[in-house]
Amino acid sequence: MRQSLNLLKTIDINILEELDLHLVCDRYVTHETATLKKRLLRQPRFHMLFTPASAS
């Protein structure tokens, strides 16, 4: 999960603030941790999109 948070921080620093960010992720459980959810609430420009569970 630390890697996910570090990735979001890196993306946030390096992409222009006025752009919304749409991140396509798999259904892996680390994307649904409380810490990550709190971080995403503080970063409204991040939009998490998840692949369907049956897509693999």
C-alpha positions as CSV (number, residue, x, y, z in Angstrom):
1,M,0.0,0.0,0.0
2,R,2.9,2.4,0.7
3,Q,3.8,2.0,-3.0
4,S,0.3,3.1,-4.0
5,L,0.5,6.2,-1.8
6,N,4.0,7.1,-3.1
7,L,2.8,6.7,-6.7
8,L,-0.1,9.1,-6.1
9,K,2.2,11.6,-4.5
10,T,4.7,11.4,-7.4
11,I,1.9,11.8,-9.9
12,D,0.4,14.7,-8.0
13,I,3.8,16.5,-7.8
14,N,4.6,16.0,-11.5
15,I,1.3,16.7,-13.3
16,L,-0.2,20.2,-13.7
17,E,-2.6,21.0,-10.8
18,E,-5.4,22.1,-13.1
19,L,-5.6,18.7,-14.7
20,D,-7.9,15.9,-13.4
21,L,-6.3,12.5,-13.2
22,H,-8.1,9.4,-14.1
23,L,-6.3,6.3,-12.9
24,V,-7.3,2.9,-14.2
25,C,-6.6,0.2,-11.6
26,D,-7.4,-3.5,-11.1
27,R,-9.6,-4.7,-8.3
28,Y,-6.6,-5.4,-6.0
29,V,-7.5,-5.0,-2.4
30,T,-4.8,-2.3,-1.7
31,H,-6.8,0.2,-3.6
32,E,-9.6,-0.2,-1.1
33,T,-7.7,0.4,2.2
34,A,-8.9,3.1,4.6
35,T,-5.6,5.0,4.3
36,L,-5.8,5.2,0.5
37,K,-9.5,6.2,0.6
38,K,-8.8,9.0,3.0
39,R,-5.9,10.2,0.7
40,L,-8.2,10.2,-2.3
41,L,-10.8,12.2,-0.5
42,R,-8.2,14.9,0.1
43,Q,-7.2,14.8,-3.6
44,P,-10.5,15.4,-5.5
45,R,-8.6,15.6,-8.9
46,F,-7.9,11.9,-8.7
47,H,-10.6,9.7,-10.2
48,M,-10.1,6.0,-9.6
49,L,-11.5,3.7,-12.3
50,F,-11.5,0.0,-11.6
51,T,-11.5,-2.9,-14.1
52,P,-14.4,-5.3,-13.7
53,A,-13.7,-8.3,-11.4
54,S,-14.2,-10.7,-14.3
55,A,-11.9,-8.8,-16.7
56,S,-8.8,-10.8,-15.8
